[in-house]
Amino acid sequence: MMSFPSTLEVVLVPAARAFLRKLDGAGGRLFIETPADRDSVRTLLPLGLVGPSGLNRRAIEITNKGRAYLARLRGAH
């Protein structure tokens, strides 16, 4: 089983953090539409913050870990 870093160990570049917020604001599921979206997914997927939605191979959804990461960010500000 693959082990992901804890949300306390994750530091994201601003574009990936913005994509995660956009995903959360869109109800947790989005279609990957732009090259920037793909780059963000490539950053977030190995960390376990997003995962495939199962609806379509171009769709991605935020995981519970991704929501926990955003909650931690909100608490830090």
BAFI-3210 file (N, C-alpha, C; in Angstrom, 3 decimals, decimal comma, padded with zeros to 6 digits):
// residues 77
n [1|2|3|4|5|6|7|8|9|10|11|12|13|14|15|16|17|18|19|20|21|22|23|24|25|26|27|28|29|30|31|32|33|34|35|36|37|38|39|40|41|42|43|44|45|46|47|48|49|50|51|52|53|54|55|56|57|58|59|60|61|62|63|64|65|66|67|68|69|70|71|72|73|74|75|76|77]
n.u [000,837|000,502|002,142|001,261|002,427|001,821|-000,725|000,464|003,047|002,978|003,689|002,542|002,888|001,785|-000,035|-001,020|-002,210|-004,225|-005,727|-006,655|-008,302|-010,165|-011,280|-012,450|-014,327|-015,990|-017,693|-016,234|-015,602|-014,262|-013,752|-010,761|-009,467|-007,569|-004,055|-002,767|-004,458|-003,936|-001,218|-001,438|-002,921|-001,063|000,731|-000,813|-002,014|-000,066|000,311|-001,975|-004,060|-005,994|-008,070|-009,031|-012,321|-013,971|-016,147|-015,409|-012,485|-011,203|-012,049|-011,678|-011,510|-011,659|-010,032|-010,653|-008,365|-007,395|-009,341|-008,864|-006,316|-006,884|-008,513|-006,652|-004,993|-006,766|-007,076|-004,583|-004,429]
n.v [-001,182|002,227|004,916|008,086|011,446|013,194|015,728|017,795|017,785|018,553|020,925|023,159|024,514|027,782|027,661|025,014|024,957|026,866|025,536|023,364|024,700|025,751|023,386|022,393|024,412|023,983|022,000|019,749|018,199|018,201|018,692|018,083|020,566|022,367|022,835|023,832|022,890|020,141|020,108|020,875|018,715|016,693|017,394|017,229|014,668|012,520|013,113|012,421|014,190|014,661|012,622|010,241|010,686|008,743|009,055|009,951|009,769|012,188|013,571|014,770|014,488|015,981|014,650|013,325|013,872|016,024|017,928|018,149|019,256|021,794|022,796|022,950|024,928|027,104|027,445|028,345|030,951]
n.w [000,000|-000,833|000,770|001,851|002,427|005,534|006,001|007,298|006,433|003,821|001,369|-000,884|-004,212|-005,223|-007,478|-007,476|-004,976|-005,385|-007,352|-005,870|-004,047|-005,856|-006,805|-004,451|-004,024|-006,161|-005,483|-005,114|-007,322|-010,576|-014,116|-015,851|-017,656|-018,742|-019,623|-017,339|-015,314|-015,570|-014,823|-012,135|-011,126|-011,516|-009,553|-007,195|-007,100|-006,502|-003,835|-002,599|-002,312|-004,191|-006,334|-008,903|-010,252|-011,197|-012,828|-015,321|-017,267|-017,376|-015,207|-011,880|-008,330|-005,068|-002,228|001,096|002,500|001,037|001,626|004,375|004,303|003,187|005,242|007,276|006,188|006,181|008,898|009,576|008,802]
ca.u [000,000|001,294|002,057|001,276|002,859|000,704|-001,036|001,385|004,308|002,749|003,792|002,178|003,119|000,523|-000,981|-001,651|-003,086|-005,391|-006,544|-007,325|-009,400|-011,168|-011,924|-013,304|-015,426|-016,866|-018,401|-015,321|-015,362|-014,071|-013,104|-009,460|-009,720|-006,445|-002,735|-002,489|-005,188|-003,179|-000,013|-001,847|-003,294|000,195|001,317|-001,688|-002,364|000,852|000,219|-003,236|-005,004|-007,060|-008,113|-009,962|-013,707|-014,648|-017,175|-014,778|-011,038|-010,756|-012,616|-010,881|-012,234|-010,855|-010,141|-010,779|-007,068|-007,352|-010,192|-008,147|-005,237|-007,469|-008,959|-005,447|-004,584|-007,705|-006,789|-003,281|-004,510]
ca.v [000,000|003,436|005,805|009,492|012,293|013,794|017,073|018,725|017,748|018,978|022,344|023,235|025,753|028,541|027,218|023,771|025,329|027,531|024,518|022,602|025,559|025,786|022,073|022,344|025,350|023,454|020,829|018,632|017,439|019,031|018,106|018,664|021,234|023,137|022,317|024,214|021,921|018,882|020,287|020,852|017,337|015,932|017,739|016,848|013,240|011,683|013,451|011,898|015,276|014,476|011,297|010,154|010,682|007,540|009,390|010,186|009,782|013,577|014,178|014,606|014,966|016,215|013,566|013,803|014,436|017,344|018,816|018,371|020,195|023,137|023,206|023,330|026,221|028,131|027,656|028,993|032,356]
ca.w [000,000|-000,942|001,913|001,496|003,542|006,268|005,507|007,944|005,703|002,441|001,017|-002,304|-004,963|-005,251|-008,516|-007,020|-003,863|-005,980|-008,013|-004,813|-003,560|-006,934|-006,785|-003,262|-004,253|-007,219|-004,976|-004,945|-008,557|-011,766|-015,284|-016,157|-018,926|-019,273|-019,256|-015,951|-014,485|-015,610|-014,012|-010,725|-010,789|-011,415|-008,260|-006,080|-007,106|-005,734|-002,417|-002,083|-002,065|-005,177|-006,928|-010,033|-009,780|-011,652|-013,811|-016,608|-017,001|-017,278|-014,006|-010,663|-007,153|-003,877|-001,249|002,478|002,861|000,412|002,440|005,635|003,994|003,079|006,580|008,012|005,647|006,666|010,309|009,716|008,380]
c.u [000,881|001,057|002,184|001,802|001,641|000,453|-000,115|002,706|004,187|002,862|003,564|002,593|001,770|-000,490|-001,709|-002,609|-004,356|-006,304|-007,307|-008,495|-010,529|-011,971|-012,880|-014,520|-016,415|-017,609|-017,536|-015,007|-015,285|-013,543|-011,780|-009,557|-008,497|-005,117|-002,358|-003,207|-004,416|-001,917|-000,340|-002,202|-002,039|000,916|000,507|-001,946|-001,382|000,823|-001,065|-004,275|-006,173|-006,989|-009,084|-011,393|-014,466|-015,723|-016,599|-013,288|-010,464|-011,292|-011,767|-011,728|-011,286|-011,077|-010,361|-009,473|-006,912|-008,183|-009,514|-007,007|-005,767|-007,949|-007,765|-004,940|-005,468|-007,423|-005,485|-003,337|-005,380]
c.v [001,244|004,328|007,251|010,297|012,860|015,195|018,106|018,811|018,308|020,493|022,425|024,562|026,469|028,051|025,947|024,056|025,987|026,522|023,700|023,397|025,630|024,486|021,955|023,247|024,876|022,204|019,588|017,837|018,390|018,191|018,824|019,246|021,903|022,461|022,666|023,282|020,599|018,971|020,230|019,438|016,480|016,219|017,146|015,348|012,383|011,950|012,937|012,964|015,273|013,052|011,292|010,056|009,438|007,804|009,417|010,251|011,189|014,272|013,825|015,075|015,111|015,053|014,173|014,435|015,831|018,344|019,139|019,364|021,615|023,662|023,658|024,694|027,355|028,466|028,404|030,479|033,151]
c.w [000,000|000,265|001,449|002,683|004,263|005,735|006,157|007,201|004,288|002,319|-000,488|-002,923|-005,077|-006,293|-008,093|-005,867|-004,390|-006,664|-006,972|-004,238|-004,585|-006,960|-005,611|-003,444|-005,295|-006,762|-004,899|-006,190|-009,745|-012,916|-015,498|-017,560|-019,541|-018,926|-017,812|-014,983|-014,419|-014,758|-012,522|-010,287|-010,646|-010,103|-007,111|-005,973|-006,305|-004,226|-001,784|-001,804|-003,036|-005,694|-008,097|-009,528|-010,202|-012,686|-015,219|-016,354|-016,929|-016,026|-012,783|-009,489|-005,980|-002,912|000,140|002,945|002,254|001,183|003,774|005,436|003,897|004,425|007,411|007,529|006,161|008,127|010,543|009,388|009,293]
res [m|m|s|f|p|s|t|l|e|v|v|l|v|p|a|a|r|a|f|l|r|k|l|d|g|a|g|g|r|l|f|i|e|t|p|a|d|r|d|s|v|r|t|l|l|p|l|g|l|v|g|p|s|g|l|n|r|r|a|i|e|i|t|n|k|g|r|a|y|l|a|r|l|r|g|a|h]
***
